[in-house]
């Protein structure tokens, strides 16, 4: 995993929708599951949302917590 992508999860904000302005890492799991079922958007946003979905799915949130601590 590219560390730059993991860092982006803690610095990139959702640009629209119900969770507009929230960092990708702070978007609730149910919203990521909904996106997974409907299809993630294209581009960087979709890549970050799908990465966060996989992190949550596999119980790897501790990685994000460590990154947030170090900032």
C-alpha positions in Angstrom: 0.0 0.0 0.0 1.3 3.4 -1.0 1.7 5.6 2.2 0.6 8.6 0.2 -2.8 7.0 -0.4 -3.2 6.2 3.3 -2.2 9.8 4.2 -4.8 11.1 1.7 -7.5 9.2 3.5 -6.9 11.5 6.5 -6.6 14.7 4.6 -9.0 14.5 1.6 -12.5 15.7 2.3 -15.7 14.4 0.7 -16.6 17.0 -1.9 -20.4 16.5 -2.0 -23.3 14.6 -0.6 -24.5 13.9 2.9 -21.0 13.8 4.3 -19.6 16.8 2.4 -16.6 18.3 4.2 -15.8 15.1 6.2 -12.4 13.4 5.8 -12.7 10.2 3.9 -11.5 8.2 6.9 -14.4 9.7 9.0 -17.2 8.6 6.6 -19.4 6.0 8.3 -19.1 2.4 7.2 -22.8 2.2 6.1 -22.1 4.9 3.5 -19.1 3.1 2.2 -21.1 -0.1 2.0 -23.8 1.8 0.0 -21.2 3.1 -2.4 -19.8 -0.4 -2.8 -23.2 -1.7 -3.8 -24.0 1.2 -6.2 -20.5 1.6 -7.6 -17.7 4.0 -6.5 -17.2 7.2 -8.5 -14.3 7.4 -10.9 -11.0 9.1 -10.2 -9.2 9.8 -7.0 -12.4 10.0 -4.9 -13.6 6.6 -5.9 -10.2 5.1 -5.3 -10.1 6.6 -1.8 -13.6 5.5 -1.0 -12.9 2.0 -2.1 -9.7 1.9 -0.2 -11.4 3.0 3.0 -14.1 0.4 2.4 -11.5 -2.3 2.1 -9.7 -1.0 5.3 -13.0 -1.2 7.2 -14.0 -4.5 5.7 -10.7 -6.1 6.8 -10.6 -4.5 10.3 -7.5 -2.4 9.5 -8.7 0.9 11.0 -5.8 0.9 13.4 -3.6 1.9 10.4 -5.6 5.1 10.0 -5.6 5.8 13.7 -1.8 5.7 13.7 -1.5 8.0 10.8 -3.9 10.5 12.4 -1.8 10.4 15.6 1.4 11.2 13.8 -0.1 14.3 12.1 
